Every structure is written in C-alpha cells, then in structure tokens.
Amino acid sequence: MAKALNKRAKRCQRLKDKHCPIMDVHKLDYISIGELRQRFSPQHQPLPPTVDEEVRGFKFYASPDDGKPLAIYGSDNHLLALRVRSKKPKDVQKLASAIDKLPAMKEFISKGIHRGPYKSIHLGTWAPYMPEPKTTAEQRKAGSAATELMAIAKPIFDEMTAILGGVDPGVFKEFQRRPLPEGAQRACGAWASCVVNNGGVDADEGKFHRDVRESPFGYSCAIACGNFIDGHLIMYELRAILEMKPGDIILFPDSLITHKNTKVQGCRKSVVAFTQANMFDYWSRVFPDVNVPWKGWLRIYANGKKKTVGSSRKKEPRECRSPKGKIKGPGARY
C-alpha cells in the first residue's frame, strides 16, 4: 500500500508540473497554516461585528478565461488555497444535470450554524457516532439517483485527487494509507465522502462558517458547476475573495478558514469532497499509529497560556513547531 501510494503521489507531481507549469502564486505574510491550526477549535467561533466592513477591503482574485491556476501560500510557505480549472468540461456539465435528478434536499445546519440558502445532500462514507464507517443514510435513501451521480462524478474526483497529490503528497497519502471495513469505500477519490449543494436560482449570500467536523490537518476540495455568474468564495482569514466560474476547482483547509459564498446570478451547484475527523477516530481504534486530529494537541496562545485540546488515550500531549516556530500540531509530519 505504502509503495503504491508513493508511486501515485510522484506521478501526480509530474502531472502537475506538466499541466500546470505556470501558476499565479501569491504569498501572504500575515497568516500561516500553523497560526490557523493554533487558533483551531472544533466549535464555531464568532467573527467580529466589523466583518462586513472588513470584507469590502479584501483582495479579489479573478478567475481568468484561460483557467490559469491560482496558488495562495502562507508566511510558512504552506499552501492555503489552490484554484484550478477542470480539464473535464463535459463531465462538469453532466454533473450539474445529475444534481438536478437527486431527490429533494434540505438546507444544512451544522452545530447550530445555518450555512445559507443552498440545499445539500451528503454522499459517501463517514462514521459519526458509529463503531465503523458506513455509507451515509442520505445516499441510501437517494438510491439510484445518488449512484448515478457518483459514477458521473468519478472522473472529477480522480482529477481532484491528482491535484491533491501534486501539491501535498503527504496529505494525499495520509487520506488513503489505511483500509476501510468491508462494504465501505472511499467514494470520492482520496476523500471518503462529499456534500452536494444546489443553490437553485439566484441564491442569496451564504453564512460564514468553518467545516469543524473535518480534520485541521488536511484539505477539502470543491468544484462549482451550473450556469451562473458571481457566487465568489470569501475566505476571511486570508482576507481574500476568489472568483469561482463553472468548472473551477478549489482546494483549501475548510476546517481552518472561515468562508462563505456571495450572492449568485443564475443556478450555482457544487460538490465538496472531504474526509471527516471521525474517520480518524475509527482508524485510531484499529491502528495504534493513528493520531486523532485534535485530541491531545497542546495549543499555545499568544499570551503564552497553554491548553491541551481533548484527550489522547495513546500518547501524551505533544507540541509541534515549524522551523519558524509556528504551531503546527499533530499531523505536522505531513
């Protein structure tokens, strides 16, 4: 398994160098992945009341017609966001049509946070409050429509996986190195599950949120599809607004970065691939070398105060720092 993943990761890196030889690269000197992990909490944190005024001053990153990739790095040279235009436009169109065939979806509320006007359905494998991962109840209920959508989305998930392997082979391997129980599968390439969002016509602006149920040491990956304009992605901590056109793929740590979409003209849909932290809970019970993403993590605050987040049955709280002294937390090995 390890040798096969290493080969795949190296192939992904070669493909990135071949297909994305030139990127629009930006480095932010006021934020780093280590600082974001230091601030991480598995609970939603309120933004300051001046947030709307702050957003008006954020930098706008247009999505060029030629689809030139955009990469945003933090002050510790760790990737914060990557936007790439899909090279499978026909599959993107098919995906948008397949989303319309899904049964009625509902607006998503997570830990009391209403995400906005988009209706959602969760597909794939996860393990919330379960001894073993299982296919989501929503997918089982959706039946053949969900099966058809997942088959149509497979080439896009493969493309997303190749992108992940090209920019962060460590996370690429960490997400795939351990098996799932019989009957369960990674339904979305490197990721275990996905959420399908449908904003309908002229969706209003979303609500700021973080996807706190996911590991703070990985990335989620989303693709926008449909017939729309606007619907830009606002990333609060990055002080950035990314234009998202149909077929644009965005890779970023959505458990660390507070984000939302702006108002849309037209019909915007999206599919977001992710692996929830509860999958690492399962792996930690089966494999002794697995660290649960935020348990036993020693946070060090700006005032010098220290606090152990959660608990760890296997190891003492551990402190990891990057070469510049930024907190990275468990999982710093990748």
C-alpha positions in Angstrom: 0.0 0.0 0.0 2.7 2.5 1.0 4.8 1.9 -2.1 1.8 2.2 -4.4 0.8 5.5 -2.8 4.3 6.8 -3.1 4.3 6.0 -6.8 0.9 7.6 -7.3 2.0 10.7 -5.5 5.1 11.1 -7.6 3.0 10.6 -10.8 0.6 13.3 -9.6 3.6 15.7 -9.0 4.8 15.0 -12.6 1.4 15.7 -14.0 1.2 18.9 -12.1 4.5 20.1 -13.5 3.3 19.1 -17.0 -0.2 20.5 -17.0 0.3 23.5 -14.6 3.8 24.8 -15.5 2.8 28.4 -14.7 0.8 29.4 -11.7 -0.4 32.7 -10.4 1.4 32.4 -7.0 0.7 34.7 -4.0 2.3 34.6 -0.6 0.5 36.1 2.4 2.9 37.5 5.1 0.1 38.0 7.7 -1.2 34.4 8.1 0.2 30.9 8.1 -1.2 27.4 8.3 0.5 27.0 11.7 -1.3 30.1 13.1 -4.6 28.8 11.7 -4.1 25.4 13.4 -3.1 27.2 16.6 -6.5 29.0 16.6 -8.5 25.9 15.6 -11.4 24.9 17.7 -13.9 22.1 17.0 -16.6 24.7 17.9 -17.6 27.6 15.7 -16.2 30.9 16.8 -18.0 34.2 16.1 -16.4 36.8 13.8 -16.1 40.5 14.9 -19.1 42.7 14.3 -17.0 44.7 11.7 -16.8 41.7 9.4 -18.9 43.2 6.6 -16.8 46.3 6.6 -13.6 44.3 6.5 -14.8 42.2 3.6 -15.1 45.3 1.4 -11.3 45.7 1.7 -10.4 42.1 0.8 -8.3 41.4 -2.3 -10.3 40.0 -5.3 -8.7 37.2 -7.3 -10.4 36.9 -10.7 -10.7 33.6 -12.5 -9.1 34.2 -15.9 -10.7 32.8 -19.1 -7.6 30.7 -19.8 -8.0 29.0 -16.4 -4.5 29.8 -15.1 -4.2 28.2 -11.7 -4.0 30.3 -8.6 -2.0 29.3 -5.5 -2.0 31.2 -2.2 0.6 30.3 0.3 1.0 31.4 3.9 4.1 33.0 5.6 5.4 29.5 6.4 5.3 28.5 2.7 2.4 26.1 3.3 -0.4 26.0 0.8 -3.6 27.8 1.9 -5.7 27.7 -1.2 -5.4 26.4 -4.8 -7.8 27.2 -7.6 -7.6 25.1 -10.8 -9.9 25.0 -13.9 -11.2 21.4 -14.5 -9.9 19.8 -17.7 -13.1 17.8 -18.0 -15.8 20.4 -19.0 -18.2 17.7 -20.4 -18.1 15.8 -17.2 -18.8 19.1 -15.3 -21.9 19.6 -17.4 -23.1 16.1 -16.8 -22.5 16.5 -13.0 -24.7 19.6 -13.0 -27.5 17.7 -14.7 -27.2 14.7 -12.4 -27.5 17.0 -9.3 -31.0 18.1 -10.6 -32.1 14.4 -10.6 -31.4 13.9 -6.9 -34.4 13.7 -4.6 -35.5 16.8 -2.6 -32.6 18.1 -0.5 -32.7 20.3 2.7 -30.8 23.3 3.9 -27.9 22.3 6.0 -27.4 23.3 9.7 -24.1 22.2 11.4 -23.7 22.6 15.2 -26.4 25.3 15.1 -24.9 27.2 12.2 -27.1 27.7 9.2 -24.9 27.6 6.1 -27.1 29.6 3.8 -29.7 29.1 1.1 -28.1 26.0 -0.5 -29.8 22.7 -0.2 -27.5 19.8 0.4 -27.2 16.0 0.5 -24.2 14.0 1.9 -22.9 11.0 -0.1 -20.1 8.6 0.5 -18.7 7.1 3.8 -18.3 8.5 7.3 -18.5 7.4 10.9 -20.3 9.9 13.1 -21.1 8.2 16.4 -20.6 4.8 14.8 -18.2 2.0 15.6 -17.4 1.6 11.9 -17.7 3.8 8.8 -20.9 3.3 6.7 -22.5 4.8 3.6 -24.5 7.9 4.6 -28.2 7.4 5.2 -28.9 10.2 2.7 -27.2 8.2 0.0 -29.0 5.0 0.9 -32.3 6.9 0.8 -31.5 8.6 -2.6 -30.9 5.2 -4.2 -30.2 5.0 -7.9 -30.0 8.8 -8.4 -27.1 9.0 -5.9 -25.4 6.0 -7.5 -25.6 7.6 -10.9 -24.3 10.9 -9.7 -21.3 9.3 -8.0 -20.5 7.4 -11.2 -20.6 10.6 -13.2 -18.5 12.4 -10.7 -15.8 9.8 -10.6 -13.6 11.4 -13.3 -13.8 14.7 -11.5 -12.9 13.1 -8.1 -9.9 11.4 -9.8 -8.9 14.9 -11.1 -9.3 16.4 -7.7 -7.2 13.5 -6.2 -4.4 14.1 -8.8 -4.4 17.8 -7.8 -4.1 17.0 -4.1 -1.2 14.5 -4.8 0.5 17.1 -6.9 0.6 19.9 -4.3 0.6 18.0 -1.0 1.7 14.3 -1.3 1.7 13.9 2.5 -2.0 14.6 2.9 -2.6 12.6 -0.3 -1.0 9.5 1.3 -2.4 10.1 4.8 -6.0 10.2 3.5 -5.6 6.8 1.7 -3.0 4.8 3.5 -5.4 2.9 5.8 -8.2 0.5 4.7 -11.9 0.8 5.4 -14.0 -2.1 6.7 -15.7 -4.5 4.3 -18.6 -2.9 2.5 -17.2 0.7 2.9 -15.2 2.6 0.3 -13.6 5.9 -0.4 -16.3 7.2 -2.6 -14.6 10.4 -3.7 -11.1 9.6 -4.8 -8.8 10.4 -1.9 -11.7 11.6 0.2 -14.2 9.4 1.9 -17.4 11.4 1.2 -18.8 14.6 -0.3 -21.6 17.0 0.0 -23.7 18.1 -3.0 -25.1 21.6 -2.9 -27.8 23.1 -5.0 -28.5 26.8 -4.7 -31.4 26.9 -7.0 -32.0 30.2 -8.9 -30.3 33.4 -7.8 -29.2 32.1 -4.4 -28.6 34.7 -1.7 -25.3 35.1 0.1 -24.3 32.3 2.4 -23.3 32.4 6.0 -19.7 32.5 7.3 -18.7 29.1 8.7 -15.9 26.6 9.1 -16.3 22.9 8.5 -15.3 22.0 12.0 -16.1 18.3 11.8 -13.2 17.8 9.4 -9.5 17.3 10.2 -7.5 20.5 10.6 -4.5 18.7 9.0 -6.0 18.0 5.6 -7.8 19.7 2.7 -11.2 19.6 1.2 -11.8 20.0 -2.5 -14.8 21.6 -4.2 -16.0 22.1 -7.8 -18.5 24.6 -9.0 -20.9 23.8 -11.8 -24.1 25.0 -13.4 -24.9 28.2 -15.3 -24.1 31.2 -13.1 -22.1 34.3 -12.5 -20.8 35.7 -9.2 -21.1 33.4 -6.2 -17.5 34.2 -5.3 -15.8 32.5 -2.4 -14.8 34.7 0.6 -12.0 33.5 2.8 -12.0 35.6 6.0 -8.6 34.8 7.5 -6.9 35.1 4.1 -8.6 38.4 3.5 -9.4 37.2 0.0 -12.3 36.8 -2.4 -11.9 34.2 -5.1 -14.0 34.3 -8.2 -15.4 30.9 -9.0 -16.6 30.1 -12.5 -18.3 26.9 -13.6 -15.7 24.2 -13.7 -13.4 25.8 -11.2 -11.9 23.5 -8.5 -10.8 24.9 -5.1 -8.6 23.1 -2.7 -8.3 24.5 0.8 -8.4 23.6 4.6 -12.1 24.5 5.2 -11.9 23.5 8.8 -9.4 26.3 9.4 -10.6 29.0 7.1 -13.9 30.8 7.7 -15.7 31.1 4.4 -18.9 31.7 2.5 -20.3 32.4 -1.0 -21.5 35.7 -2.3 -24.9 36.2 -3.9 -25.3 34.3 -7.2 -26.9 35.2 -10.5 -28.2 32.0 -12.2 -28.1 28.5 -10.8 -24.9 27.5 -9.0 -24.3 24.0 -7.8 -21.2 22.5 -6.2 -19.7 19.2 -4.9 -17.3 19.3 -2.0 -15.1 16.2 -1.3 -14.0 15.8 2.3 -12.9 13.3 5.0 -14.4 13.9 8.4 -12.3 13.7 11.5 -14.5 10.8 12.8 -12.7 8.6 10.2 -9.5 9.1 12.1 -11.4 8.2 15.3 -12.2 4.9 13.6 -8.6 4.3 12.3 -7.2 5.2 15.8 -9.2 2.3 17.3 -7.9 -0.1 14.6 -4.3 1.1 14.0 -2.2 2.2 17.0 -0.1 4.6 15.0 -3.0 6.9 14.1 -3.4 10.3 15.8 -6.9 11.6 16.2 -6.8 15.1 14.6 -7.3 17.3 17.6 -7.1 15.1 20.7 -4.0 15.5 22.9 -3.0 18.6 21.0 -1.2 21.3 23.1 -2.3 24.7 22.0 -0.1 27.7 22.9 -1.9 31.1 22.8 -0.4 34.4 22.0 -0.2 35.3 25.7 1.8 32.2 26.5 -1.1 30.3 28.0 -1.2 26.5 27.2 -4.2 24.3 26.9 -4.5 20.6 25.9 -7.3 20.1 23.4 -9.3 17.0 24.0 -7.6 13.9 25.4 -5.5 11.1 24.0 -5.6 7.5 25.2 -2.4 6.6 23.3 0.1 9.4 23.8 1.0 12.4 26.0 0.1 15.8 24.7 2.6 16.8 22.0 3.8 20.1 20.8 5.0 20.5 17.2 6.6 23.6 15.7 7.5 24.6 12.2 11.1 25.8 11.5 9.9 29.4 12.1 8.4 28.5 15.5 4.7 28.4 14.3 2.4 25.9 15.9 1.6 23.0 13.6 0.1 20.5 16.0 -0.2 16.7 15.5 0.0 15.8 11.8 2.9 18.1 11.2 4.7 15.1 9.7 2.6 15.7 6.6 
